[in-house]
Amino acid sequence: MEQQGQIKTEDRNTAIVECRDVVKHYYPGSTKVEALRGLNVSFYPGFNLILGPSGSGKSTALNLIGCLDTATFGEVFVNGQDVGLLSEAERCEFRRQNVGFIFQSFSLISSLDLMDNIEYPLYKNKAVSAAERRERAENLLKEVGLEGYNKRFPRELSGGQQQRVAIARSLVANPKLLIADEPTASLDSETSAKILELLERIHDEFGTSIILASHDRNVIEHINRKVVLRDGVIATDKSA
């Protein structure tokens, strides 16, 4: 039975992400690190949560799904595309068009005001005019509850407000998939709950699928699809 207050992952037949026998090795110095050892998992439209201790492979999995890195062996499909078959330039363009990112550290550019920070992912997209970029940024700033903050700089905001700007930036290219790596870890519990509510509303309004990695108990309790990694493989995969 679904617990009260949980964010439910929709029952859809088509996976937005598929990882098939994914292996990822790193070679820091002369040592081989096996970050993923044969990951097999599918993520469906809605909210999905990745859990696991430090070194379990969570961030590596997110990097592969988000096209920031490539697998050593195996296949990663995002929106039906085998991203391992893409060149680096093609992968970059695919990422720009299909995937948004939210990070624990916010990663805002301190020298840019909020509007420019939100518009930044679209600067190289020739298909989007300057006027459309500005309109999207204004609409998203309003959507995340910061209307009127256009000319402020990141240093003038609280941590929770900066994360709201980071969420707006992640959505400006209208991605089908949003990847959030510990998006509430730097926030207090009240602000964390508000960010989770905002992500839920964004999913409801925009239909954006979300994959999170988090240790935040508030997040864990509210998302029913939980994939637990340990030593680079899936330990458990549950839908509560």
RAQUI-V15910 format. One record per residue. N is the residue number from 1. RES is the residue in one small letter. NEAR is the number of other ideal C-beta (glycine too) atoms within 12 Angstrom. Layout:
# RAQUI-V15910
N|RES|NEAR, N|RES|NEAR
This chain:
# RAQUI-V15910
1|m|8, 2|e|15, 3|q|14, 4|q|11, 5|g|17, 6|q|24, 7|i|34, 8|k|25, 9|t|33, 10|e|23, 11|d|13, 12|r|17, 13|n|9, 14|t|18, 15|a|28, 16|i|36, 17|v|42, 18|e|27, 19|c|40, 20|r|22, 21|d|20, 22|v|39, 23|v|30, 24|k|35, 25|h|23, 26|y|22, 27|y|12, 28|p|9, 29|g|7, 30|s|7, 31|t|9, 32|k|14, 33|v|20, 34|e|23, 35|a|33, 36|l|42, 37|r|28, 38|g|25, 39|l|42, 40|n|25, 41|v|36, 42|s|29, 43|f|41, 44|y|27, 45|p|28, 46|g|33, 47|f|38, 48|n|41, 49|l|43, 50|i|45, 51|l|32, 52|g|32, 53|p|16, 54|s|16, 55|g|17, 56|s|29, 57|g|40, 58|k|37, 59|s|31, 60|t|38, 61|a|42, 62|l|45, 63|n|31, 64|l|41, 65|i|52, 66|g|35, 67|c|38, 68|l|27, 69|d|25, 70|t|30, 71|a|35, 72|t|26, 73|f|20, 74|g|27, 75|e|27, 76|v|45, 77|f|30, 78|v|36, 79|n|25, 80|g|18, 81|q|26, 82|d|23, 83|v|36, 84|g|30, 85|l|17, 86|l|21, 87|s|13, 88|e|15, 89|a|12, 90|e|19, 91|r|28, 92|c|21, 93|e|21, 94|f|31, 95|r|34, 96|r|29, 97|q|27, 98|n|33, 99|v|40, 100|g|38, 101|f|38, 102|i|45, 103|f|30, 104|q|27, 105|s|18, 106|f|36, 107|s|24, 108|l|33, 109|i|23, 110|s|18, 111|s|11, 112|l|23, 113|d|25, 114|l|38, 115|m|35, 116|d|28, 117|n|40, 118|i|42, 119|e|35, 120|y|28, 121|p|33, 122|l|32, 123|y|22, 124|k|17, 125|n|21, 126|k|12, 127|a|13, 128|v|22, 129|s|14, 130|a|16, 131|a|12, 132|e|19, 133|r|28, 134|r|21, 135|e|19, 136|r|28, 137|a|37, 138|e|25, 139|n|24, 140|l|39, 141|l|35, 142|k|20, 143|e|28, 144|v|36, 145|g|23, 146|l|35, 147|e|18, 148|g|12, 149|y|28, 150|n|25, 151|k|15, 152|r|26, 153|f|21, 154|p|30, 155|r|19, 156|e|17, 157|l|26, 158|s|22, 159|g|26, 160|g|29, 161|q|30, 162|q|37, 163|q|39, 164|r|42, 165|v|46, 166|a|44, 167|i|46, 168|a|42, 169|r|41, 170|s|42, 171|l|40, 172|v|40, 173|a|36, 174|n|26, 175|p|35, 176|k|29, 177|l|44, 178|l|44, 179|i|41, 180|a|46, 181|d|36, 182|e|30, 183|p|44, 184|t|39, 185|a|27, 186|s|24, 187|l|31, 188|d|17, 189|s|17, 190|e|15, 191|t|25, 192|s|31, 193|a|22, 194|k|26, 195|i|43, 196|l|38, 197|e|25, 198|l|38, 199|l|45, 200|e|29, 201|r|22, 202|i|33, 203|h|31, 204|d|18, 205|e|15, 206|f|28, 207|g|20, 208|t|33, 209|s|37, 210|i|51, 211|i|48, 212|l|47, 213|a|41, 214|s|39, 215|h|24, 216|d|30, 217|r|17, 218|n|30, 219|v|36, 220|i|29, 221|e|21, 222|h|32, 223|i|38, 224|n|28, 225|r|36, 226|k|32, 227|v|40, 228|v|25, 229|l|36, 230|r|22, 231|d|22, 232|g|33, 233|v|28, 234|i|28, 235|a|22, 236|t|19, 237|d|27, 238|k|17, 239|s|24, 240|a|22
